[in-house]
Amino acid sequence: MLLKFLMLDNKRTAVIDLGTNTFELLIAEPTETGFAVIHQERVGVFIGRGGIDKGVITDDAQMRMFTAIQHLKEVIFQFNVAPERIFGVATSAFRNAKNGKILATQILEKMGLPIEIISGEAEAEYIFQGVKSAIKLQESPVLVMDIGGGSVEFVIGNQRKIFWKRSFEIGAQRLKNMFMPQDPITLLNTQKLEIFLESQLVELSQFIFNYSPKFLIGSAGTFDTLAEMSFRRSNPKLDMINGSLLNGYEVSIDDFYYFYYQLTTLDRAERLKIPGMIELRADMIVVSICLLKFVVEKCELDTIHCSSYALKEGYLRSKLS
């Protein structure tokens, strides 16, 4: 036991982001300028499937959840992270589920992983801090956007401060359940979705008008895949070397609309043939790209910037500091 204790690295920190669709692990250690990533991976768990509209995490989803956590804990053990430096952070699916707090307690009791269920406002704050770790902001306001399975976060800020932040419980899993009963999505349902977004995002429209951000940074998830597809379209004979290339990657407005029309007209099997598309994103990306189109047109954007840093990196920064 003593030998095992001495082998633990008290500088390393592990964060598991328990999202509605994916669980993401980040292991890092502090540096003079921030942190260095030691290991990261994601697992498709989809804990919102079958229960998100009823406000519950179903029995099937719980089985997938415990299996994924067990796997990620085994990975963390291989990197010798001290138990007190392992953190779990849960978002929309947990905070809106009737059994969310009970399951967080069970995870702690059965698996020794403390889970913090954070508010939507806190989620938006952590996402912004994560983006700031990846991309140097300027004085002019930027709009940061994160599309999750349960919620969508928006932050308007600059290098010094946040002007406005808000989380909306209209994530991709919820939108898919409402507006995509068939695949491919119909033109009528894309129109219904746009009307719905107009009604739900009145506050966003108001603050876009007030601050006029001309710079959109999308974090992780959909934006990782969009960047990958855009890169592959411009460089068909090359693969992404590593995820760090996604930080700050610019997707032109022409590329965006090219993929928008592809994703909203192709079925799942056809979407999977698009270079850069991954199976994990193939279902949710349709409604996500419709949501992104709404924001692009509100802001009258010329480019979309992508950050592979998001919630877990921002949460990690708070634990390291």
Steps between C-alpha positions, in 0.01 A plus 500: 500500500783740583671430167172560316452829684850618415441433131204737483560832328348775716558759226277328249127576491225305327162645402211295366235708324175303525310648207161404365647321198865440584721456803837669444816441698785748533820426691747788531768644722576864580760706316622855546259623234200276574493124451638226278264230376620151586205301368146555375224286356125494455237227530155514345258428787180685399350513848224726368372238257149381583455719807610858440148614408362333814761647732658169592816298433366158402620161627665425164678835507618431856658172389689680224595773747651267761684300232651818354605635840663169590699509174609861551603434859718211383665736250556758775657230721750421222617862513553488878271790588443539874135433602458849643597645160217327309186706433170437327288783364142440382282725290153516345392135513586474871371840610162448331446134588283414798753231591809706417607575859430142610718364219780744585494366856504140372800574278687633802403208724554221246789638296668760720453779246365829640255661259424872495174578323548855377248763400461622143659832595803325647524279192510807275771655720720189489457470123614860453805443722582186302483689171724773643759229573504409132450827314633846580211744510518870420312809621212465255213279621481141381215253519589160641259216430488142626240253372443216744250219493281652771583870497663770291724765656567849369751750639585848374831629635852614426847439644414685822141420590171331423223736393222242486458125538204266482421132476190387310355152545464444125791265435540273199331194655195708590484666156541166324211352698280798412587570138663193346261204525626384161837497328587703300330796665220654292500856373180564696667389823805721441258790463314401818834474679598850390170642627553320830853640534374850429256467790748339741803719432348847529753594770790383282372711209476802730859469625635434150335829401645678808862379460520418127754215528648429156712214626347163594697232681333163520634261760549125462233254380330614182773754435777240519320299234427808287869597513606147411263487202612844382867402529442178307311686228795736448762228548347177365830312508587595858370402841490720806833447676353551846220679677712805575453608138134556580578780743430821310423319176294724271206365306401731215137595453507325161615177663236538769214525251646221288482267801166640618334399174671161505407418858138604463439298183699179555392207717718357775681245283581770245615746769747243629669500159594868533876517572544614859160384622504262799226261609470672837382823331305362204156524663511824701697706250197563277302703756828647630587640158149648474551672836838627385346637180256701710789656697716560192221696336420696816864610528556539124824303531768448237688223681454257787793432733530169677644420841561144617516632857168534680340412834749247631798727429333791675407279794855369512635856516285569804632190678863574417469857627 
